[in-house]
Amino acid sequence: MTQLEKEQVILNAAMDCFSELGYKGTTIERVAKRAHVGKPTVYQLFESKLDLFESLVTLVLQEMRTEAENAYVEGASVEANKQAMIEAIVNHQQQHLFILKITEETHNLKLQEMQELRTRIEKHVVDYIKNLLETRLELDVSSSGIPIDVTAFLLFRTYIALIAEWPLIGDELDLKIISQAMLKLL
């Protein structure tokens, strides 16, 4: 098995462990056992449980970014590209819920390094959305009167609220409804 294949097997095992056991219940030993590798193999690729989790988050964000970029069609209308790119991002809802669940758990545990990671994730996502709005969707502050970074933040927070908080008070929303709600903000 190549180094890259080992890393992928470990990341898949980690995703399963974090999903089932949460951050606190997941150990490097459990991940190694689930991946059918030794603990030293895991530590060769990831220096800690936090590093392993951060690698998972990075992977999810890269996949989301790739799908959003692939949804963009040169020559299509701005409206068509807005819809396609938002739908591509929303299609990662389950992975996003996983990240939210773990970061919420660690927030409640008062783990400083995870709070810092959460802040970095949120800043990264808002910056990415801002970049999409400016470059791919050609939005500028003059079209709405609202700064692009504020619009990016509102899109991000609206999305989080609709996938994580809305189901606490209403039925889980269809991905199409979530996409349409986010498009209204643009």
C-alpha positions in Angstrom: 0.0 0.0 0.0 1.4 3.4 -1.0 1.8 6.3 1.5 -1.1 8.1 -0.2 -3.3 5.0 0.0 -2.5 4.6 3.7 -3.3 8.2 4.4 -6.7 7.8 2.6 -7.5 4.6 4.6 -6.6 6.4 7.8 -8.7 9.4 6.9 -11.7 7.2 6.1 -11.3 5.4 9.4 -11.0 8.7 11.3 -14.1 10.0 9.6 -16.0 6.9 10.8 -14.6 7.1 14.3 -15.2 10.9 14.7 -18.7 10.4 13.4 -19.6 7.6 15.7 -17.6 8.5 18.8 -17.1 12.2 18.6 -13.9 14.0 19.2 -13.5 13.0 22.8 -14.2 9.3 22.2 -11.9 9.0 19.2 -8.4 7.9 19.8 -5.4 7.3 17.5 -5.5 3.7 18.7 -9.2 3.3 17.6 -8.4 5.0 14.2 -5.5 2.7 13.7 -7.5 -0.4 14.5 -10.4 0.7 12.2 -7.8 1.3 9.4 -6.0 -2.0 10.1 -2.7 -0.3 10.6 -0.4 0.2 13.6 -0.5 3.3 15.7 3.1 4.2 14.5 1.8 4.3 10.9 -0.9 6.8 11.9 1.7 8.9 13.8 4.0 8.9 10.8 1.3 10.7 8.8 -0.5 12.7 11.5 1.3 14.1 14.6 -1.9 14.2 16.8 -5.6 13.6 16.9 -6.1 17.4 16.3 -3.8 17.1 13.2 -5.9 14.2 11.9 -9.1 16.1 12.4 -7.7 19.2 10.8 -6.7 17.0 7.8 -10.2 15.7 7.5 -11.6 19.2 7.6 -9.1 20.3 4.9 -10.1 17.4 2.7 -13.8 18.2 3.0 -13.2 21.9 2.2 -11.0 21.0 -0.8 -13.7 18.7 -2.1 -16.4 21.4 -1.7 -14.1 24.0 -3.4 -13.4 21.6 -6.3 -17.1 20.9 -6.8 -18.0 24.6 -6.6 -15.3 25.4 -9.2 -16.4 22.6 -11.4 -20.0 23.8 -11.3 -18.9 27.2 -12.8 -19.6 27.3 -16.5 -17.7 29.8 -18.6 -20.1 31.8 -20.7 -23.2 30.9 -18.6 -25.2 33.6 -17.0 -24.2 34.9 -13.6 -27.5 33.7 -12.2 -27.0 30.2 -13.6 -23.5 30.0 -12.1 -24.7 31.3 -8.7 -27.3 28.6 -8.6 -24.9 25.8 -9.8 -22.1 26.8 -7.4 -24.4 27.1 -4.3 -26.0 23.7 -5.1 -22.5 22.2 -5.4 -21.6 23.5 -1.9 -24.9 22.5 -0.4 -24.5 18.9 -1.6 -21.8 18.5 1.0 -24.3 19.0 3.8 -23.7 15.8 5.7 -19.9 16.4 5.8 -20.5 19.9 7.0 -22.8 18.6 9.7 -20.0 16.3 10.8 -17.6 19.1 11.1 -20.1 21.3 13.0 -20.9 18.4 15.4 -17.3 17.9 16.3 -16.5 21.6 16.6 -19.6 22.1 18.8 -18.6 19.2 21.0 -15.1 20.5 21.4 -16.4 24.0 22.0 -18.4 22.6 24.9 -15.3 20.8 26.2 -13.4 24.2 26.1 -10.6 22.8 24.0 -8.6 25.9 23.1 -6.9 24.4 20.1 -10.2 23.3 18.6 -11.7 26.7 19.2 -8.7 28.2 17.2 -9.3 25.6 14.5 -13.0 26.5 14.3 -12.1 30.2 13.9 -9.6 29.3 11.2 -12.2 27.1 9.4 -14.8 29.9 9.5 -12.4 32.5 8.3 -11.2 30.3 5.5 -14.8 29.5 4.4 -15.9 33.2 4.5 -12.8 34.2 2.6 -13.4 31.5 0.0 -17.1 32.6 -0.4 -16.0 36.2 -0.7 -13.5 35.2 -3.4 -16.2 33.3 -5.3 -18.5 36.2 -5.1 -15.9 38.7 -6.4 -14.2 36.6 -9.1 -16.7 34.0 -10.3 -20.0 35.7 -9.6 -18.8 39.2 -10.3 -20.5 40.7 -7.3 -19.4 44.0 -5.9 -20.4 46.2 -3.0 -22.2 48.6 -5.3 -24.8 46.0 -6.4 -26.3 45.7 -3.0 -24.7 48.3 -0.8 -23.4 45.6 1.5 -19.7 44.8 1.6 -18.8 41.5 0.0 -17.2 40.1 3.1 -20.5 40.7 5.0 -22.5 39.0 2.3 -20.1 36.1 2.4 -20.5 35.9 6.2 -24.3 36.0 5.9 -24.3 33.3 3.3 -22.1 31.1 5.5 -24.1 31.7 8.7 -27.4 31.2 6.9 -26.2 27.9 5.5 -25.1 26.7 9.0 -28.4 27.8 10.5 -30.4 26.0 7.9 -28.6 22.7 8.1 -27.8 22.6 11.8 -30.4 24.7 13.7 -33.5 24.7 11.6 -34.1 20.9 12.1 -34.3 21.6 15.8 -37.5 23.6 15.3 -38.9 22.4 12.0 -38.6 19.6 9.5 -35.2 19.1 7.8 -35.0 21.2 4.7 -34.6 19.8 1.2 -31.3 20.8 -0.4 -33.2 22.7 -3.1 -34.9 24.9 -0.4 -31.5 25.6 1.3 -30.0 26.6 -2.1 -32.9 28.9 -2.9 -32.7 30.6 0.5 -29.0 31.3 0.0 -29.6 32.6 -3.5 -32.1 35.1 -2.1 -29.2 36.7 -0.1 -27.4 37.4 -3.4 
